[in-house]
Amino acid sequence: MREVEPGEVPPDGGTAVQLEPGRPVFSGHGADDYVCAECGNVLAVAMPPEYMNRKLRIKCAQCRTVNAAVEVPGVDYRAAFKRPG
Ligand SMILES: [Zn+2]
């Protein structure tokens, strides 16, 4: 994850708000855990990488940082949400 830059607004993404530190917003059956870029608090666990696309934001319950997912090469993000292009 990375921090959202000032003025950066996702065009059609959503922000998931974590309610309590230590309670991941998402949990899945994938290989990767995702932590807050600022404090290292766990935001999502075992998520398949294709769901952690660039439109996703997660607000950390511990430090209030809004984290953006980082897309990595080689992952087919269209497979997760049927995203065009
Ligand atoms: Zn945090």
PDB file of the backbone (N, CA, C, O) and the ligand in Angstrom, with CONECT records:
HET     ZN  A 101       1
ATOM      1  N   MET A   1       0.848  -1.186   0.000  1.00  0.00           N
ATOM      2  CA  MET A   1       0.000   0.000   0.000  1.00  0.00           C
ATOM      3  C   MET A   1       0.891   1.245   0.000  1.00  0.00           C
ATOM      4  O   MET A   1       2.062   1.191   0.376  1.00  0.00           O
ATOM      5  N   ARG A   2       0.313   2.358  -0.427  1.00  0.00           N
ATOM      6  CA  ARG A   2       1.030   3.623  -0.352  1.00  0.00           C
ATOM      7  C   ARG A   2       0.058   4.682   0.145  1.00  0.00           C
ATOM      8  O   ARG A   2      -1.152   4.463   0.189  1.00  0.00           O
ATOM      9  N   GLU A   3       0.608   5.838   0.521  1.00  0.00           N
ATOM     10  CA  GLU A   3      -0.277   6.912   0.945  1.00  0.00           C
ATOM     11  C   GLU A   3      -0.858   7.630  -0.267  1.00  0.00           C
ATOM     12  O   GLU A   3      -0.207   7.761  -1.304  1.00  0.00           O
ATOM     13  N   VAL A   4      -2.087   8.088  -0.114  1.00  0.00           N
ATOM     14  CA  VAL A   4      -2.705   8.874  -1.171  1.00  0.00           C
ATOM     15  C   VAL A   4      -2.059  10.253  -1.198  1.00  0.00           C
ATOM     16  O   VAL A   4      -1.843  10.872  -0.156  1.00  0.00           O
ATOM     17  N   GLU A   5      -1.757  10.720  -2.387  1.00  0.00           N
ATOM     18  CA  GLU A   5      -1.119  12.018  -2.501  1.00  0.00           C
ATOM     19  C   GLU A   5      -2.150  13.137  -2.358  1.00  0.00           C
ATOM     20  O   GLU A   5      -3.317  12.962  -2.706  1.00  0.00           O
ATOM     21  N   PRO A   6      -1.705  14.300  -1.835  1.00  0.00           N
ATOM     22  CA  PRO A   6      -2.644  15.423  -1.651  1.00  0.00           C
ATOM     23  C   PRO A   6      -3.347  15.784  -2.960  1.00  0.00           C
ATOM     24  O   PRO A   6      -2.703  15.910  -4.002  1.00  0.00           O
ATOM     25  N   GLY A   7      -4.641  15.947  -2.901  1.00  0.00           N
ATOM     26  CA  GLY A   7      -5.394  16.319  -4.080  1.00  0.00           C
ATOM     27  C   GLY A   7      -5.758  15.164  -4.979  1.00  0.00           C
ATOM     28  O   GLY A   7      -6.467  15.335  -5.971  1.00  0.00           O
ATOM     29  N   GLU A   8      -5.278  14.004  -4.638  1.00  0.00           N
ATOM     30  CA  GLU A   8      -5.571  12.844  -5.480  1.00  0.00           C
ATOM     31  C   GLU A   8      -6.950  12.290  -5.134  1.00  0.00           C
ATOM     32  O   GLU A   8      -7.197  11.860  -4.008  1.00  0.00           O
ATOM     33  N   VAL A   9      -7.819  12.308  -6.099  1.00  0.00           N
ATOM     34  CA  VAL A   9      -9.161  11.779  -5.886  1.00  0.00           C
ATOM     35  C   VAL A   9      -9.405  10.659  -6.891  1.00  0.00           C
ATOM     36  O   VAL A   9      -9.290  10.872  -8.098  1.00  0.00           O
ATOM     37  N   PRO A  10      -9.733   9.497  -6.414  1.00  0.00           N
ATOM     38  CA  PRO A  10      -9.993   8.414  -7.370  1.00  0.00           C
ATOM     39  C   PRO A  10     -11.251   8.712  -8.178  1.00  0.00           C
ATOM     40  O   PRO A  10     -12.278   9.066  -7.600  1.00  0.00           O
ATOM     41  N   PRO A  11     -11.196   8.577  -9.483  1.00  0.00           N
ATOM     42  CA  PRO A  11     -12.336   8.937 -10.329  1.00  0.00           C
ATOM     43  C   PRO A  11     -13.584   8.121 -10.027  1.00  0.00           C
ATOM     44  O   PRO A  11     -14.692   8.657 -10.023  1.00  0.00           O
ATOM     45  N   ASP A  12     -13.415   6.869  -9.781  1.00  0.00           N
ATOM     46  CA  ASP A  12     -14.603   6.063  -9.489  1.00  0.00           C
ATOM     47  C   ASP A  12     -14.281   4.955  -8.491  1.00  0.00           C
ATOM     48  O   ASP A  12     -14.919   3.902  -8.473  1.00  0.00           O
ATOM     49  N   GLY A  13     -13.297   5.217  -7.684  1.00  0.00           N
ATOM     50  CA  GLY A  13     -12.930   4.222  -6.698  1.00  0.00           C
ATOM     51  C   GLY A  13     -13.700   4.422  -5.409  1.00  0.00           C
ATOM     52  O   GLY A  13     -14.464   5.378  -5.270  1.00  0.00           O
ATOM     53  N   GLY A  14     -13.501   3.536  -4.488  1.00  0.00           N
ATOM     54  CA  GLY A  14     -14.156   3.643  -3.195  1.00  0.00           C
ATOM     55  C   GLY A  14     -13.139   3.575  -2.081  1.00  0.00           C
ATOM     56  O   GLY A  14     -12.065   2.993  -2.232  1.00  0.00           O
ATOM     57  N   THR A  15     -13.493   4.181  -0.949  1.00  0.00           N
ATOM     58  CA  THR A  15     -12.633   4.107   0.217  1.00  0.00           C
ATOM     59  C   THR A  15     -13.287   3.228   1.270  1.00  0.00           C
ATOM     60  O   THR A  15     -14.397   3.500   1.728  1.00  0.00           O
ATOM     61  N   ALA A  16     -12.587   2.183   1.640  1.00  0.00           N
ATOM     62  CA  ALA A  16     -13.046   1.341   2.734  1.00  0.00           C
ATOM     63  C   ALA A  16     -12.474   1.894   4.027  1.00  0.00           C
ATOM     64  O   ALA A  16     -11.282   2.194   4.104  1.00  0.00           O
ATOM     65  N   VAL A  17     -13.310   2.028   5.034  1.00  0.00           N
ATOM     66  CA  VAL A  17     -12.860   2.588   6.308  1.00  0.00           C
ATOM     67  C   VAL A  17     -12.742   1.458   7.332  1.00  0.00           C
ATOM     68  O   VAL A  17     -13.708   0.762   7.646  1.00  0.00           O
ATOM     69  N   GLN A  18     -11.541   1.311   7.827  1.00  0.00           N
ATOM     70  CA  GLN A  18     -11.330   0.303   8.867  1.00  0.00           C
ATOM     71  C   GLN A  18     -11.877   0.826  10.195  1.00  0.00           C
ATOM     72  O   GLN A  18     -11.601   1.961  10.582  1.00  0.00           O
ATOM     73  N   LEU A  19     -12.640   0.005  10.879  1.00  0.00           N
ATOM     74  CA  LEU A  19     -13.296   0.458  12.101  1.00  0.00           C
ATOM     75  C   LEU A  19     -12.413   0.309  13.331  1.00  0.00           C
ATOM     76  O   LEU A  19     -12.432   1.163  14.218  1.00  0.00           O
ATOM     77  N   GLU A  20     -11.646  -0.763  13.388  1.00  0.00           N
ATOM     78  CA  GLU A  20     -10.770  -0.984  14.536  1.00  0.00           C
ATOM     79  C   GLU A  20      -9.421  -1.489  14.050  1.00  0.00           C
ATOM     80  O   GLU A  20      -9.355  -2.324  13.148  1.00  0.00           O
ATOM     81  N   PRO A  21      -8.323  -0.974  14.657  1.00  0.00           N
ATOM     82  CA  PRO A  21      -7.012  -1.538  14.318  1.00  0.00           C
ATOM     83  C   PRO A  21      -7.000  -3.030  14.635  1.00  0.00           C
ATOM     84  O   PRO A  21      -7.537  -3.461  15.656  1.00  0.00           O
ATOM     85  N   GLY A  22      -6.392  -3.802  13.766  1.00  0.00           N
ATOM     86  CA  GLY A  22      -6.326  -5.235  14.005  1.00  0.00           C
ATOM     87  C   GLY A  22      -7.506  -6.003  13.459  1.00  0.00           C
ATOM     88  O   GLY A  22      -7.518  -7.234  13.492  1.00  0.00           O
ATOM     89  N   ARG A  23      -8.499  -5.290  12.957  1.00  0.00           N
ATOM     90  CA  ARG A  23      -9.614  -5.971  12.278  1.00  0.00           C
ATOM     91  C   ARG A  23      -9.551  -5.630  10.802  1.00  0.00           C
ATOM     92  O   ARG A  23     -10.003  -4.561  10.393  1.00  0.00           O
ATOM     93  N   PRO A  24      -8.996  -6.522   9.997  1.00  0.00           N
ATOM     94  CA  PRO A  24      -8.844  -6.228   8.563  1.00  0.00           C
ATOM     95  C   PRO A  24     -10.180  -5.933   7.893  1.00  0.00           C
ATOM     96  O   PRO A  24     -11.207  -6.533   8.213  1.00  0.00           O
ATOM     97  N   VAL A  25     -10.135  -4.991   6.954  1.00  0.00           N
ATOM     98  CA  VAL A  25     -11.338  -4.620   6.224  1.00  0.00           C
ATOM     99  C   VAL A  25     -11.755  -5.738   5.268  1.00  0.00           C
ATOM    100  O   VAL A  25     -12.937  -6.032   5.088  1.00  0.00           O
ATOM    101  N   PHE A  26     -10.746  -6.338   4.675  1.00  0.00           N
ATOM    102  CA  PHE A  26     -11.009  -7.424   3.743  1.00  0.00           C
ATOM    103  C   PHE A  26     -10.228  -8.658   4.162  1.00  0.00           C
ATOM    104  O   PHE A  26      -9.113  -8.555   4.673  1.00  0.00           O
ATOM    105  N   SER A  27     -10.815  -9.818   3.944  1.00  0.00           N
ATOM    106  CA  SER A  27     -10.035 -11.042   4.068  1.00  0.00           C
ATOM    107  C   SER A  27     -10.466 -11.982   2.960  1.00  0.00           C
ATOM    108  O   SER A  27     -11.648 -12.083   2.631  1.00  0.00           O
ATOM    109  N   GLY A  28      -9.503 -12.655   2.402  1.00  0.00           N
ATOM    110  CA  GLY A  28      -9.792 -13.516   1.266  1.00  0.00           C
ATOM    111  C   GLY A  28      -9.035 -14.820   1.372  1.00  0.00           C
ATOM    112  O   GLY A  28      -8.728 -15.306   2.460  1.00  0.00           O
ATOM    113  N   HIS A  29      -8.744 -15.374   0.202  1.00  0.00           N
ATOM    114  CA  HIS A  29      -8.066 -16.662   0.161  1.00  0.00           C
ATOM    115  C   HIS A  29      -6.812 -16.574  -0.695  1.00  0.00           C
ATOM    116  O   HIS A  29      -6.370 -17.564  -1.279  1.00  0.00           O
ATOM    117  N   GLY A  30      -6.252 -15.380  -0.760  1.00  0.00           N
ATOM    118  CA  GLY A  30      -5.068 -15.185  -1.578  1.00  0.00           C
ATOM    119  C   GLY A  30      -3.798 -15.314  -0.753  1.00  0.00           C
ATOM    120  O   GLY A  30      -3.793 -15.837   0.361  1.00  0.00           O
ATOM    121  N   ALA A  31      -2.723 -14.815  -1.348  1.00  0.00           N
ATOM    122  CA  ALA A  31      -1.413 -15.035  -0.752  1.00  0.00           C
ATOM    123  C   ALA A  31      -0.904 -13.850   0.049  1.00  0.00           C
ATOM    124  O   ALA A  31       0.021 -13.992   0.849  1.00  0.00           O
ATOM    125  N   ASP A  32      -1.498 -12.684  -0.157  1.00  0.00           N
ATOM    126  CA  ASP A  32      -0.853 -11.486   0.346  1.00  0.00           C
ATOM    127  C   ASP A  32      -1.662 -10.757   1.422  1.00  0.00           C
ATOM    128  O   ASP A  32      -2.889 -10.678   1.356  1.00  0.00           O
ATOM    129  N   ASP A  33      -0.942 -10.231   2.411  1.00  0.00           N
ATOM    130  CA  ASP A  33      -1.534  -9.326   3.379  1.00  0.00           C
ATOM    131  C   ASP A  33      -1.133  -7.900   3.006  1.00  0.00           C
ATOM    132  O   ASP A  33      -0.077  -7.680   2.413  1.00  0.00           O
ATOM    133  N   TYR A  34      -1.975  -6.942   3.354  1.00  0.00           N
ATOM    134  CA  TYR A  34      -1.715  -5.550   3.013  1.00  0.00           C
ATOM    135  C   TYR A  34      -1.738  -4.730   4.289  1.00  0.00           C
ATOM    136  O   TYR A  34      -2.666  -4.827   5.092  1.00  0.00           O
ATOM    137  N   VAL A  35      -0.693  -3.914   4.466  1.00  0.00           N
ATOM    138  CA  VAL A  35      -0.566  -3.147   5.699  1.00  0.00           C
ATOM    139  C   VAL A  35      -0.533  -1.655   5.396  1.00  0.00           C
ATOM    140  O   VAL A  35      -0.229  -1.240   4.278  1.00  0.00           O
ATOM    141  N   CYS A  36      -0.854  -0.853   6.415  1.00  0.00           N
ATOM    142  CA  CYS A  36      -0.838   0.596   6.299  1.00  0.00           C
ATOM    143  C   CYS A  36       0.572   1.086   5.966  1.00  0.00           C
ATOM    144  O   CYS A  36       1.551   0.656   6.575  1.00  0.00           O
ATOM    145  N   ALA A  37       0.659   1.992   4.987  1.00  0.00           N
ATOM    146  CA  ALA A  37       1.956   2.531   4.577  1.00  0.00           C
ATOM    147  C   ALA A  37       2.578   3.386   5.674  1.00  0.00           C
ATOM    148  O   ALA A  37       3.796   3.560   5.711  1.00  0.00           O
ATOM    149  N   GLU A  38       1.751   3.919   6.563  1.00  0.00           N
ATOM    150  CA  GLU A  38       2.239   4.822   7.596  1.00  0.00           C
ATOM    151  C   GLU A  38       2.640   4.076   8.871  1.00  0.00           C
ATOM    152  O   GLU A  38       3.724   4.309   9.406  1.00  0.00           O
ATOM    153  N   CYS A  39       1.785   3.190   9.355  1.00  0.00           N
ATOM    154  CA  CYS A  39       2.022   2.609  10.684  1.00  0.00           C
ATOM    155  C   CYS A  39       2.168   1.101  10.674  1.00  0.00           C
ATOM    156  O   CYS A  39       2.499   0.512  11.703  1.00  0.00           O
ATOM    157  N   GLY A  40       1.930   0.461   9.542  1.00  0.00           N
ATOM    158  CA  GLY A  40       2.125  -0.981   9.485  1.00  0.00           C
ATOM    159  C   GLY A  40       0.962  -1.803  10.017  1.00  0.00           C
ATOM    160  O   GLY A  40       1.044  -3.029  10.077  1.00  0.00           O
ATOM    161  N   ASN A  41      -0.121  -1.137  10.403  1.00  0.00           N
ATOM    162  CA  ASN A  41      -1.326  -1.839  10.831  1.00  0.00           C
ATOM    163  C   ASN A  41      -1.877  -2.680   9.668  1.00  0.00           C
ATOM    164  O   ASN A  41      -1.881  -2.237   8.519  1.00  0.00           O
ATOM    165  N   VAL A  42      -2.339  -3.892   9.980  1.00  0.00           N
ATOM    166  CA  VAL A  42      -2.847  -4.761   8.923  1.00  0.00           C
ATOM    167  C   VAL A  42      -4.231  -4.292   8.483  1.00  0.00           C
ATOM    168  O   VAL A  42      -5.145  -4.151   9.295  1.00  0.00           O
ATOM    169  N   LEU A  43      -4.364  -4.050   7.166  1.00  0.00           N
ATOM    170  CA  LEU A  43      -5.623  -3.548   6.608  1.00  0.00           C
ATOM    171  C   LEU A  43      -6.431  -4.636   5.922  1.00  0.00           C
ATOM    172  O   LEU A  43      -7.660  -4.634   5.989  1.00  0.00           O
ATOM    173  N   ALA A  44      -5.757  -5.558   5.269  1.00  0.00           N
ATOM    174  CA  ALA A  44      -6.435  -6.623   4.542  1.00  0.00           C
ATOM    175  C   ALA A  44      -5.551  -7.858   4.576  1.00  0.00           C
ATOM    176  O   ALA A  44      -4.328  -7.762   4.472  1.00  0.00           O
ATOM    177  N   VAL A  45      -6.169  -9.002   4.720  1.00  0.00           N
ATOM    178  CA  VAL A  45      -5.395 -10.234   4.809  1.00  0.00           C
ATOM    179  C   VAL A  45      -5.784 -11.215   3.707  1.00  0.00           C
ATOM    180  O   VAL A  45      -6.946 -11.328   3.317  1.00  0.00           O
ATOM    181  N   ALA A  46      -4.770 -11.912   3.228  1.00  0.00           N
ATOM    182  CA  ALA A  46      -4.969 -13.012   2.288  1.00  0.00           C
ATOM    183  C   ALA A  46      -5.787 -12.620   1.068  1.00  0.00           C
ATOM    184  O   ALA A  46      -6.625 -13.383   0.590  1.00  0.00           O
ATOM    185  N   MET A  47      -5.524 -11.403   0.571  1.00  0.00           N
ATOM    186  CA  MET A  47      -6.267 -10.953  -0.604  1.00  0.00           C
ATOM    187  C   MET A  47      -5.544 -11.334  -1.888  1.00  0.00           C
ATOM    188  O   MET A  47      -4.336 -11.134  -2.010  1.00  0.00           O
ATOM    189  N   PRO A  48      -6.289 -11.885  -2.847  1.00  0.00           N
ATOM    190  CA  PRO A  48      -5.686 -12.116  -4.157  1.00  0.00           C
ATOM    191  C   PRO A  48      -5.266 -10.768  -4.757  1.00  0.00           C
ATOM    192  O   PRO A  48      -6.017  -9.798  -4.653  1.00  0.00           O
ATOM    193  N   PRO A  49      -4.100 -10.684  -5.373  1.00  0.00           N
ATOM    194  CA  PRO A  49      -3.588  -9.384  -5.834  1.00  0.00           C
ATOM    195  C   PRO A  49      -4.485  -8.683  -6.846  1.00  0.00           C
ATOM    196  O   PRO A  49      -4.483  -7.455  -6.924  1.00  0.00           O
ATOM    197  N   GLU A  50      -5.253  -9.448  -7.625  1.00  0.00           N
ATOM    198  CA  GLU A  50      -6.063  -8.790  -8.656  1.00  0.00           C
ATOM    199  C   GLU A  50      -7.196  -7.945  -8.075  1.00  0.00           C
ATOM    200  O   GLU A  50      -7.757  -7.103  -8.776  1.00  0.00           O
ATOM    201  N   TYR A  51      -7.536  -8.157  -6.812  1.00  0.00           N
ATOM    202  CA  TYR A  51      -8.571  -7.333  -6.182  1.00  0.00           C
ATOM    203  C   TYR A  51      -8.018  -6.042  -5.587  1.00  0.00           C
ATOM    204  O   TYR A  51      -8.775  -5.127  -5.264  1.00  0.00           O
ATOM    205  N   MET A  52      -6.710  -5.972  -5.445  1.00  0.00           N
ATOM    206  CA  MET A  52      -6.104  -4.788  -4.826  1.00  0.00           C
ATOM    207  C   MET A  52      -5.683  -3.822  -5.928  1.00  0.00           C
ATOM    208  O   MET A  52      -4.495  -3.560  -6.116  1.00  0.00           O
ATOM    209  N   ASN A  53      -6.665  -3.296  -6.651  1.00  0.00           N
ATOM    210  CA  ASN A  53      -6.340  -2.455  -7.796  1.00  0.00           C
ATOM    211  C   ASN A  53      -6.206  -0.996  -7.389  1.00  0.00           C
ATOM    212  O   ASN A  53      -6.441  -0.626  -6.238  1.00  0.00           O
ATOM    213  N   ARG A  54      -5.823  -0.175  -8.364  1.00  0.00           N
ATOM    214  CA  ARG A  54      -5.440   1.216  -8.066  1.00  0.00           C
ATOM    215  C   ARG A  54      -6.604   2.089  -7.631  1.00  0.00           C
ATOM    216  O   ARG A  54      -6.388   3.206  -7.159  1.00  0.00           O
ATOM    217  N   LYS A  55      -7.827   1.612  -7.776  1.00  0.00           N
ATOM    218  CA  LYS A  55      -8.971   2.420  -7.355  1.00  0.00           C
ATOM    219  C   LYS A  55      -9.303   2.216  -5.877  1.00  0.00           C
ATOM    220  O   LYS A  55     -10.104   2.951  -5.299  1.00  0.00           O
ATOM    221  N   LEU A  56      -8.683   1.224  -5.288  1.00  0.00           N
ATOM    222  CA  LEU A  56      -9.026   0.882  -3.913  1.00  0.00           C
ATOM    223  C   LEU A  56      -8.327   1.785  -2.905  1.00  0.00           C
ATOM    224  O   LEU A  56      -7.128   2.047  -3.005  1.00  0.00           O
ATOM    225  N   ARG A  57      -9.099   2.253  -1.939  1.00  0.00           N
ATOM    226  CA  ARG A  57      -8.537   3.029  -0.839  1.00  0.00           C
ATOM    227  C   ARG A  57      -8.977   2.377   0.462  1.00  0.00           C
ATOM    228  O   ARG A  57     -10.114   1.924   0.593  1.00  0.00           O
ATOM    229  N   ILE A  58      -8.070   2.338   1.410  1.00  0.00           N
ATOM    230  CA  ILE A  58      -8.440   1.852   2.739  1.00  0.00           C
ATOM    231  C   ILE A  58      -7.937   2.857   3.776  1.00  0.00           C
ATOM    232  O   ILE A  58      -6.751   3.185   3.811  1.00  0.00           O
ATOM    233  N   LYS A  59      -8.844   3.336   4.612  1.00  0.00           N
ATOM    234  CA  LYS A  59      -8.474   4.276   5.670  1.00  0.00           C
ATOM    235  C   LYS A  59      -8.118   3.498   6.929  1.00  0.00           C
ATOM    236  O   LYS A  59      -8.915   2.709   7.437  1.00  0.00           O
ATOM    237  N   CYS A  60      -6.914   3.733   7.420  1.00  0.00           N
ATOM    238  CA  CYS A  60      -6.396   3.018   8.583  1.00  0.00           C
ATOM    239  C   CYS A  60      -7.099   3.480   9.860  1.00  0.00           C
ATOM    240  O   CYS A  60      -7.247   4.679  10.098  1.00  0.00           O
ATOM    241  N   ALA A  61      -7.532   2.516  10.677  1.00  0.00           N
ATOM    242  CA  ALA A  61      -8.206   2.861  11.924  1.00  0.00           C
ATOM    243  C   ALA A  61      -7.219   3.349  12.979  1.00  0.00           C
ATOM    244  O   ALA A  61      -7.610   4.014  13.938  1.00  0.00           O
ATOM    245  N   GLN A  62      -5.967   3.027  12.808  1.00  0.00           N
ATOM    246  CA  GLN A  62      -4.985   3.368  13.830  1.00  0.00           C
ATOM    247  C   GLN A  62      -4.434   4.778  13.657  1.00  0.00           C
ATOM    248  O   GLN A  62      -4.341   5.532  14.625  1.00  0.00           O
ATOM    249  N   CYS A  63      -4.065   5.141  12.419  1.00  0.00           N
ATOM    250  CA  CYS A  63      -3.420   6.444  12.218  1.00  0.00           C
ATOM    251  C   CYS A  63      -4.195   7.346  11.259  1.00  0.00           C
ATOM    252  O   CYS A  63      -3.772   8.470  10.991  1.00  0.00           O
ATOM    253  N   ARG A  64      -5.336   6.860  10.737  1.00  0.00           N
ATOM    254  CA  ARG A  64      -6.217   7.657   9.865  1.00  0.00           C
ATOM    255  C   ARG A  64      -5.625   7.946   8.495  1.00  0.00           C
ATOM    256  O   ARG A  64      -6.181   8.739   7.735  1.00  0.00           O
ATOM    257  N   THR A  65      -4.518   7.318   8.175  1.00  0.00           N
ATOM    258  CA  THR A  65      -3.977   7.482   6.833  1.00  0.00           C
ATOM    259  C   THR A  65      -4.859   6.741   5.834  1.00  0.00           C
ATOM    260  O   THR A  65      -5.288   5.613   6.078  1.00  0.00           O
ATOM    261  N   VAL A  66      -5.121   7.402   4.695  1.00  0.00           N
ATOM    262  CA  VAL A  66      -5.826   6.728   3.615  1.00  0.00           C
ATOM    263  C   VAL A  66      -4.781   6.091   2.707  1.00  0.00           C
ATOM    264  O   VAL A  66      -3.938   6.776   2.128  1.00  0.00           O
ATOM    265  N   ASN A  67      -4.852   4.787   2.594  1.00  0.00           N
ATOM    266  CA  ASN A  67      -3.899   4.039   1.789  1.00  0.00           C
ATOM    267  C   ASN A  67      -4.490   3.705   0.428  1.00  0.00           C
ATOM    268  O   ASN A  67      -5.679   3.412   0.306  1.00  0.00           O
ATOM    269  N   ALA A  68      -3.654   3.751  -0.578  1.00  0.00           N
ATOM    270  CA  ALA A  68      -4.055   3.343  -1.915  1.00  0.00           C
ATOM    271  C   ALA A  68      -3.318   2.062  -2.272  1.00  0.00           C
ATOM    272  O   ALA A  68      -2.139   1.900  -1.958  1.00  0.00           O
ATOM    273  N   ALA A  69      -4.021   1.167  -2.924  1.00  0.00           N
ATOM    274  CA  ALA A  69      -3.368  -0.053  -3.360  1.00  0.00           C
ATOM    275  C   ALA A  69      -2.425   0.248  -4.519  1.00  0.00           C
ATOM    276  O   ALA A  69      -2.676   1.161  -5.306  1.00  0.00           O
ATOM    277  N   VAL A  70      -1.370  -0.497  -4.622  1.00  0.00           N
ATOM    278  CA  VAL A  70      -0.389  -0.335  -5.683  1.00  0.00           C
ATOM    279  C   VAL A  70      -0.533  -1.508  -6.660  1.00  0.00           C
ATOM    280  O   VAL A  70      -0.443  -2.672  -6.270  1.00  0.00           O
ATOM    281  N   GLU A  71      -0.757  -1.178  -7.925  1.00  0.00           N
ATOM    282  CA  GLU A  71      -0.852  -2.242  -8.915  1.00  0.00           C
ATOM    283  C   GLU A  71       0.548  -2.710  -9.295  1.00  0.00           C
ATOM    284  O   GLU A  71       1.472  -1.909  -9.431  1.00  0.00           O
ATOM    285  N   VAL A  72       0.682  -3.986  -9.458  1.00  0.00           N
ATOM    286  CA  VAL A  72       1.978  -4.555  -9.786  1.00  0.00           C
ATOM    287  C   VAL A  72       1.916  -5.211 -11.167  1.00  0.00           C
ATOM    288  O   VAL A  72       0.875  -5.727 -11.571  1.00  0.00           O
ATOM    289  N   PRO A  73       3.043  -5.185 -11.883  1.00  0.00           N
ATOM    290  CA  PRO A  73       3.066  -5.789 -13.213  1.00  0.00           C
ATOM    291  C   PRO A  73       2.765  -7.291 -13.153  1.00  0.00           C
ATOM    292  O   PRO A  73       3.145  -7.990 -12.214  1.00  0.00           O
ATOM    293  N   GLY A  74       2.081  -7.747 -14.173  1.00  0.00           N
ATOM    294  CA  GLY A  74       1.859  -9.184 -14.282  1.00  0.00           C
ATOM    295  C   GLY A  74       0.571  -9.676 -13.663  1.00  0.00           C
ATOM    296  O   GLY A  74       0.255 -10.863 -13.747  1.00  0.00           O
ATOM    297  N   VAL A  75      -0.184  -8.771 -13.035  1.00  0.00           N
ATOM    298  CA  VAL A  75      -1.456  -9.166 -12.435  1.00  0.00           C
ATOM    299  C   VAL A  75      -2.597  -8.745 -13.362  1.00  0.00           C
ATOM    300  O   VAL A  75      -2.628  -7.607 -13.832  1.00  0.00           O
ATOM    301  N   ASP A  76      -3.524  -9.650 -13.622  1.00  0.00           N
ATOM    302  CA  ASP A  76      -4.657  -9.343 -14.487  1.00  0.00           C
ATOM    303  C   ASP A  76      -5.793  -8.766 -13.642  1.00  0.00           C
ATOM    304  O   ASP A  76      -6.639  -9.501 -13.133  1.00  0.00           O
ATOM    305  N   TYR A  77      -5.798  -7.435 -13.503  1.00  0.00           N
ATOM    306  CA  TYR A  77      -6.797  -6.791 -12.651  1.00  0.00           C
ATOM    307  C   TYR A  77      -8.207  -6.875 -13.233  1.00  0.00           C
ATOM    308  O   TYR A  77      -9.196  -6.784 -12.506  1.00  0.00           O
ATOM    309  N   ARG A  78      -8.282  -7.048 -14.529  1.00  0.00           N
ATOM    310  CA  ARG A  78      -9.609  -7.169 -15.134  1.00  0.00           C
ATOM    311  C   ARG A  78     -10.326  -8.431 -14.676  1.00  0.00           C
ATOM    312  O   ARG A  78     -11.554  -8.512 -14.717  1.00  0.00           O
ATOM    313  N   ALA A  79      -9.556  -9.402 -14.245  1.00  0.00           N
ATOM    314  CA  ALA A  79     -10.162 -10.669 -13.836  1.00  0.00           C
ATOM    315  C   ALA A  79     -11.006 -10.520 -12.580  1.00  0.00           C
ATOM    316  O   ALA A  79     -11.946 -11.286 -12.367  1.00  0.00           O
ATOM    317  N   ALA A  80     -10.677  -9.538 -11.748  1.00  0.00           N
ATOM    318  CA  ALA A  80     -11.352  -9.422 -10.457  1.00  0.00           C
ATOM    319  C   ALA A  80     -12.719  -8.741 -10.573  1.00  0.00           C
ATOM    320  O   ALA A  80     -13.708  -9.254 -10.048  1.00  0.00           O
ATOM    321  N   PHE A  81     -12.782  -7.614 -11.241  1.00  0.00           N
ATOM    322  CA  PHE A  81     -14.030  -6.838 -11.270  1.00  0.00           C
ATOM    323  C   PHE A  81     -14.543  -6.639 -12.693  1.00  0.00           C
ATOM    324  O   PHE A  81     -15.412  -5.802 -12.936  1.00  0.00           O
ATOM    325  N   LYS A  82     -14.011  -7.398 -13.612  1.00  0.00           N
ATOM    326  CA  LYS A  82     -14.423  -7.266 -15.021  1.00  0.00           C
ATOM    327  C   LYS A  82     -14.211  -5.841 -15.520  1.00  0.00           C
ATOM    328  O   LYS A  82     -15.036  -5.289 -16.248  1.00  0.00           O
ATOM    329  N   ARG A  83     -13.103  -5.267 -15.117  1.00  0.00           N
ATOM    330  CA  ARG A  83     -12.803  -3.901 -15.476  1.00  0.00           C
ATOM    331  C   ARG A  83     -12.439  -3.814 -16.953  1.00  0.00           C
ATOM    332  O   ARG A  83     -11.598  -4.578 -17.427  1.00  0.00           O
ATOM    333  N   PRO A  84     -13.056  -2.899 -17.682  1.00  0.00           N
ATOM    334  CA  PRO A  84     -12.689  -2.757 -19.089  1.00  0.00           C
ATOM    335  C   PRO A  84     -11.278  -2.215 -19.256  1.00  0.00           C
ATOM    336  O   PRO A  84     -10.812  -1.395 -18.465  1.00  0.00           O
ATOM    337  N   GLY A  85     -10.625  -2.677 -20.273  1.00  0.00           N
ATOM    338  CA  GLY A  85      -9.295  -2.172 -20.579  1.00  0.00           C
ATOM    339  C   GLY A  85      -8.263  -2.660 -19.607  1.00  0.00           C
ATOM    340  O   GLY A  85      -7.086  -2.319 -19.733  1.00  0.00           O
TER     341      GLY A  85
HETATM  342 ZN    ZN A 101      -1.987   3.351   9.818  1.00  0.00          ZN2+
END
